[in-house]
Amino acid sequence: LGAGFLFLPQREANDIEEQFTPTWGPAKAERDFVRRHFPPNDSERFSAQRLPTEGAYAALIAVATDGSSVLDPAPWAEVRRLNASVHDAEYERLCARTAGGCDSPNPLLSRLGDAGLPASESLLFPVNDSVFLGTALGGVETEGGQVRTARALKLVYHLREDGPEAQDSRRWLERFLRDISSKVADLRLGSIQVTYFTSLSRQEEFEGNTSSVIPLFSITYFLTITFAVVSCLRLSCIRNNTWLACCGVLSSGLAVLSSFGLMLFCGVPFVVTVANAPFLILGK
């Protein structure tokens, strides 16, 4: 039965939503209702407000260094360079589109285009000419409703999730996570600091933590087994139960191996949280 572990790579189920939310929860039913009655159109009329989920996106946050404003000439120029480094040909093909072009990652960029640095004294906050800037700028200081300084600026790059481009968008995000650090280093930005996040980041960090704790689990199993055997060791040959402890540990290990293998043979998904089961069995 232990041969069922051959199916482990196909049976792993580490999706955060599946593992930590109710299977038939009302929130999922309501989300399906919204998806049916307000279907998003990522290829022609994208709107982030219509997304029934968080969507597929990559986000960059540029923070001005040395207490300056991200709207100052030097930081703003580096923000423009950072934005240009993301806009490769593959992104242009996969981006969520509206009004015949890619959805703007920040309303200030789409509003000003290549006109240059915005005049901060002419920007109202949080609404400027019917455009909400509350999610576009951070650390804002205002005077009379006008922006004086802004420490941070957020760029959000939405990708298409409808149609065959969904898998391509996922691959683009994976490549973004892999390459963005080197791209930022190549830009040699001196006036801003950049942090990044994607719709895949939480899932990938969860899976990464799962992989990183496996060696620790192995060490913990070894220590638990050693303690179980040593605790039965006695100086008296009559009271010594070392071999009995070894047989007990061996039987527990075979029970875990055969039961898990049988479940994998039957097609039951394997969740990493069941790795705690050997501790419960050994504790008995």
N, C-alpha and C positions, 0 to 999 in steps of 0.2 A: 504493500500500500504506500510505502514511502516514495515509490516511483512517481506518485502524483505530483511531487514537487517539480517535475519536469514541465508542468503546465503553469508554474508560478508566474513567469513573465507575462503570460496572456491573461492571467486571472487577477493581477494586481488592480486594485481599485482605490485610488488615493484622491479622487476628486473631492475637493473641500465641500462643495454644496451637497453632494450625495451623502457624505459621511456625517455632516454636522447639522443637517436640516431634516425635518420630518419628511418621509417619502410622500405622503398624501397630505401635506400641510396646506392650509387655506391660502397661504401666501403664493404658493406655486400655482394653485388654481386661479387666483386673481391675476397673476402674471400672464397665464395663458389666455385669460379673457381679454386683457389689455392687448396682447400680441395679435389676437384674432380681429379685434375691432379697431385697433390703431396700428396697423402694420407699418413698420419703417420702410423707407425707400432709400437705401444707402447710395444707390448708383445715380439718382437724379435729384431727389429732394430730401437730403439728409437733414435731420434735426435731432440734436442730442436730447432734447426734452421728450421726444417720442420713443426713445429707446426703452424697451421693457427690461433690459439688463444694463449692466455697466458698459457694455459694448466692447469693441476691440480698439484699443488706443495705446499710444505711447505719450507720456507726459514728461516735459522738461521744465524745471524751475530754475530760473537764473536769478541769483542774489548778488546785488552789487557789493563789492568789497570796500573796506575802509570807511564804512558809514556813508558812502555816497548814494546817489539815487540811480536806479536803473534807467531813468529817463535822461540822464546826462549824456553828452556826446559819446564818450569812450565806451561806457557800458552798452549804450543803444547800438553802436556799431558792431559790438561783439555779439549782441543778441541777433542782429541781422545775419552775421556770419554763421552763427550756430543754427539758425533756421535754415539757411541755404545748405548746410551740410546734411540735413535730414532729407531734403527734397531731391532724392535720386530718381532715376527713371522708373524703378520698380514701385516706389511710393506713389508716383504720379498715376500709375496704372491701378493701384489698389486703394487709393484714398477714397474716403466717403465724399461724395460730390454734391454740390448744390449750386444752382445758378450757372451751370456749365463749367464749373471748375472745382478744384479741391476745397473742401471746407477749411476756412482759415483757422490756424492753431491759436490765434489771439486776435480779438477784434481790433486792436491798435494796428497790427500789421496789415490787415485787410483794408482798414480805413485809410491808412496813410500810404500804403504801397511803397514805392521807392522815393517818396517825397523827402525822406530824411527824418531827422529827429522831431518828435512832436513837441510843440510848445506847451510845457507843463502847466503854465498859467492859464491856458485855454481849455484844459481838460476839467470837466466836472466829475465828481465822484459821489455816489457809485453809479449814477446814470449820466451818460454824456451823449446828447443828441439821440435819445431813445436806444442807446447801446449800453447794456449793463456791463460795468467794468469790475464788479465785485469779485468775480472769479478770475479776472485777468491780471490784476495788480494786487500786491500784498505789501504790508508794512507801509500803508499810505498815510501821509500827513496832509491834512487839508486846511485851508483858510478861506472861510466864506463859501464853502462848498467846492472850491477849486483845489486841484492837486498841487501841493508844493513839492513833495518828494514821494518816491515809491521805492522801497528797498528791493522788491522782488517782482518778477513777471513770470507768468505761467504760459507754456506752450503745450497745447494738447492736439495730437495728431490722430484723428479718428480714421479707422480703416473699414472697408466694406465687410459685412458679415452675411449678406444675402447672395445666393447663387454660388457658382463654383469658385469664386474668389475667396471664400471663407478660409479654406486651408492655406491658400497662398498668403493671406493676411497673417495667419498664425506663424507661418515660416518667416515672414518679414519681421514680426515682433521678436521671434527667437534670435534672428540675426541682429536685430537692433540691440537686444540685451548683450549679445556677444561682442559687438563692435563699438558700441557707443563710447565706452571708456577710452579706447584708443583714438576715436575720432575727436573727442574733446581734448585729449592730450595733444593731438596734432595741430589743433587750432591755436594752442598756446594762449589761452584766454587769461588776461591779467586783471581785468576790471570786474569780472563776474565769476562766481562759483556756480557750478551746475550740478544738480541732482536729477535723478531720473526714476521713473516708475512706469510700468505697463500693466495692462489688464492680465498679463500672465505672471507678473512678479510674485503675487501672493501664492499661486499654485506652485510655481517653481521653487520658491523658498520652502514651502511645506514639503515638497518631494526631496529637496536638498537636505532638510533636517532629518527626514526619514533615513536617507542614505548615511548621514553622518553619525546617527546613533546606533547603527548596526554593530560596529566594533565595540561600542560601550555595552550593548546588550550581551555580546559574546563574553566580555570580561566579567560582567555581572553574573551570567550563568555559571561561569567557571568558579567564581567566589562562592556562589550559593551552593553549588555541588560540593565544593571543598569543605565548606562549613557543615553541610549535612553529613558528610562522611566523618570528619574529625570530631564532631560532637558525639558520635557513637563510639569513639575510641576509648577503651578502658585499659588500665594496667593489668587487671585480672583477666586471664584467658577465659574464664567462665562467663564473665559479664561483658566481655568484648563483643560488640555487634558491628564491627567494621564491614564484614562481608555482607551482612544483612543490609547495612546502609548502602553499600555499593549496588546490591541487587535492587533496592528500592529506587535509587537514582536511575539505574538502567531501565527499570520498568516504566518510570515516569517519562524518560526520554523516548522509549519505544511507543508509549501511548500518544505522546505529542506527534511523533513522526507518522504513525499509522492513521491517527484521526485527521490530522491536517491533510495528509496525502489522500485519504478517502474523500474529503470535502472537495479537494482540487479536482479529483477524478470526476466528481459529480457536477462540476462546473460552478461551485460556490465561489464568489469573489473573495479575494484575500485582502484584508485590510491590515495595515501595519499595527494597529492598536491591539490586535490579537497576539502580538509578540509577547504580551504580558502573561499569556496563559501558562507558560512553563513555571513562572513564579508561583501561581496559584496551585498548580499540581504539586510542585515540590514542597509547598507549605503544608500540604495535607500529610 
